[in-house]
């Protein structure tokens, strides 16, 4: 039997592409979006697909969506927490209200939906939670500090969750894309309102570069969807699924940086226990 999928944020980008590929492959799938009219074209005439209104920041929407999927399909085998957006600006430039809204969607929305589905997956003793992170959940660049903060939070939550639910037959996979041809760097992302000249050569330069590249990124969302499905259907699914040559390259650079600091500072790092006082004399 084909797995039953529930996906958030399917009006554009990765979510929409994943929905398209799953439907073509005949998977039963529930597609969700804040504005459900934007995804009717995906499900019209598709008996195994349904479209639901879901704003992940609204708990009533979360509960309602999960209930409707179980009423229709009787189970959820794969939950894909894809809904999210970017926010550009140096840390000092960003607005606290906008940052809190960012966390509400990128982190708390993901957390709430995961918690809503887990009781059913525990009862099934099976299931797979797919949390969209980013290469920005493993390393960081100027201008995206608070976006990175949301994705680093998703990484920590997901890695802990994976260890908690593994004995219950439930798997967790983090999807960590690089640059893909989605709306993330275009109309979906928000910009800071305050501009501080001192960040012109760091944050401002990075924002300009990222906006300019929007629509020409090398990554194909449809091929990313194929990769995600392959990972979920694998007997041993990865916890970390990096997508894109740039993601792999930047992850390697981050590992190299960590390795360098670890080895350089190991004598200091390992002499801070009781009994190590003589090292510091």
Buried (B, 14 or more C-beta within 10 A) or exposed (E): EEBBBBBBBBBBBBBBBBBBBBBEEEBBBBBBBBEBEBBEEBBEEBEBBBBBBBBBBBBEBBEBBBEBBBEEBEBBBBBBBBBBBBBBBBBEBBBEEBBEBBBBBBBBBBBBBBEBBBEBBBEBEBBBBBBBBBBBBBBBBBBBBBBBBBBBBBBEBBBEBBEEBEEBEBBBBBBBBBBBBBBBBBEBBBBBEEBEEEBEEEBBEBBEEBBEBBEEBEBBBBBBBBBBBEBBEEEEBBBBBBBBEBBBEBBEEBEEEEEEEEEEEEEEEEEEEEEEEEEEE
